[in-house]
């Protein structure tokens, strides 16, 4: 298993998709989020300010980290979904899976190593993004108080969003192509918006992180049971992917 982890770490580091996703999560998302919070506070009656203010709850650092968490939760879902789809789908579409299957690590172990590395990358990226939010947010002078409780909540929301993307590795395996997973990610994002509009988002795992961070407005409450649907979904996706890799025909057709 340790050998498989090493292989997957090296593969992820060399991945252009992972590099771009890292830049987006760690640098682009914090800058955009802090900019939106500043526009809501300083933009007066501008069109941007009027559109952003419904996203903002509280004031000062609470507002900055709250907006950052909402943006990060969605961005982490998309970025992790793209990375995990590439991680699994590439092996089948490019025929690189065959050398893996003759290694000492079991098929299920290989799948678990892939998921573990992607999950670890997502956690590190979300924590780094929250830290960058604090640094960039300080430049806009959001007010007194500590930014760290809100930043920690934003990072956790991003991690929860990333966890909901892990099952797309199974989709990419089924489709034998990274684009199968990417298409599923985009489809889920669209469905999430529809489910949220009709009021069912709190029980829809892909919507839960954003709603927990205030995306649905101050009147939307997310219970612990509803939050628990996120790790349950991630665990089901992990188990399902490992099972599929153990039993399915993976050799390129």
N, C-alpha and C positions, 0 to 999 in steps of 0.2 A: 504493500500500500504506500509506503514512504517513497519508493521509487516512482510510482505513478504520480504521486503528488509533485515530486520534483519535475517530472516531465511536463505536467500541466502548468506549473508555475512558469517554466521557461517558455512554453507555448503561448501563455497569456501575455507575458512580457513582450514577446515578438509580434503580437497581434495588433494590426493597425486599428481594428475596430475597438479593441480594449483601450488603446492609447487615446483615440478620439473621445471615447466615452468618458475616460478619466478627466480629460481636459474640460469637457462639458460639465461634468458633475462638480469638479473641484474649483473651477475658475468661472465658467460662464454662468452657472446657476446662481452662485452667491452674488455676482455683480448685478445680474438681472433682478434678483429678489430684493436686494438692498435698493436698487434704483426704483423699483415699483413702490416700496415702502416710503421712500423719500418723495416720490411723486404724489402719493396719497396725502402726505403731510404738508408738502410745500407747494403743490400744484394748483391750489386755489380752485377755480371752476373749470379748469382745463378738461378736455375730453378724457385724457388718460387718467387724471386724478379721479374723475367721477366713476370711471370703470373699475379702478383699482380699489377704491375705498370699501366696497362690500367685502373684499377679501381680508381687510385689516381689522383685527380685534385688539383692543387695548391701546396702549400708547408707549412711546419710548422704545426700549429694547424689546418689550413684549410684541409690539407691532412689527419690528424688523425681523425678529426671529420667527414670528408666526407666519409671515409671508414667505420667508425663506423655507420654512418647513413644508408649506403647501406646495411650493414649486419643486422642492427637492423630492418630495414623495412621488410626484408624477414623473419627474426626470429620472429618478432611480428605477422606477418600473420600466421605463422605455430603455434606458441605457443597459440595465442588467438583462432585460429581455433580448436585446440585440446581441450582447456578449455571450449569453448562454446559448442562444440559437446558433451563433457562429461556432462556439466550442463543440457542440454536438453535431450539427449538420455538416460542417466542413469535413469531418472524418469520413462521412458516407459519400458526399458529393465528389470529393477529390480522391477517394480510394485510399486514404491514409489510415483507415481503421485496421487493415489486415496485420501490420506489424504489431499493433497493440494487442491483438487477440492471441499472439503467440508468446506474450510476456508472462512472467510468473504471476502477475496480479490477475485476479479473476475478473471476468467481465463486469460483474456488479461492483467490484472494487474500483475498476477504471471509471465507471460512471459516477461513483461516489467521490472519487478524487476530483473529477471535473467539477462537480457541483460544489465541493468543499472549497476549491480554489476560487471559483467565481463568487461564492458567498463571502469569502474572506476579503476578496478584492472590493466587493460592494460595501462591506462594513467600513473598511479603511477609507474608501472614497467618500462615504457619507460623513464620517467623522472629520475628515480633512475639509470637506465642504463647509461644515458647521463652523470650524475654526476660521476659515477664510471669511465667512459671514461676519464674524466678530471683528476681524481686522478691517474689512471693507466698511462695515457698518459704523465703526468708530470714526471714520472720515466724514460721515454725514451728521455727527453729533446728535444721536437720537435721544439723549437725555441721561439722567442719572440712573443708578441702579446697576445690578450685575447682569451681563448678557448671558452668563453661562447656563442658568437653568433653562432658558428658552432655547439656547443653542443645543443643549443636550436633548431636549424634546424634539427639535428639528432633525438632529442626527438620527434619533430613534425612529422618527416617522419615515426618514429616508430608508433606513434599514428595513422597516416593515414593507415599504413599497418594493424594495429589491427582493424580499423574500417571495412576494407574490409572482415574481418573474421566473422563479426556478422551474416551475412545471413546463415552461416553454422549451426546455431542453428535450423533454419527451416528445413534444410536438415536432421539433426539428428532426428527431430521430425517426419518428413515424414517416415524416415527409421526405426523409433522406436528403435534406437540403436546408441550409440556413434560412432561406427565404420563407420556408414553411413556418418556422418559428416567428420570424419578423412579421409576417402577415397576421399571425395569430395575436401577437402583441398589439398591433395597430387595431385589430378587430375588437380586442378586449377593452382597449381604451375608449373606443366608440360606444360599445355596449355599456361600459361603466357610466358614461355620461347619461345615457338613456335611463338606466336603472336608478341613478341618483335623482333624476328629474321626477320620476314617478314615486319617489319616496322609499325605495327599497335598498338604498345604498349601504345602510348601516349593517346589513346582513350579507352584502356582496363583498367578498374579501378584497377584491382589487380597488374598491372604493373606500374601504375602511380607513387606511392611513390618512388620506386627504381629509376625510370627514373628521377624524380624530384631531387633526391639526386645525380645524376651523373652516375648511373649504365650503362647508354647507351653511355657514352662518352660525351666530352665537346660539341659536335655538336648537341646533342638532346635537344630541348627546350620543356618545358611543360607549357602550357598556364593556366591561371586561370580557363578557361572553362573546360579544361581537369582535373585540380585538383578538380574541383567541382563534377566530376563524383564519387569521393570517398565518400563524405558525402551523396550524393544522393543514392548510392548503399547501404550504411549503413542504411539510413532512410527507403528505400524500404524493406530491410531485416527485420528491426524492425517492421514495419507496417504489413508486410506479416506474420511474426511469431505470432504477437499478434492476428491477424485475424484468423489464423489457430487454435491457442489454443482456441479461443472463439467458433469456429464452429465445430471443428473436434471431432471425437470420440477418447478420450485419454485414457480411461480405458484399462488396459493391457488385451490383448487377451488370 
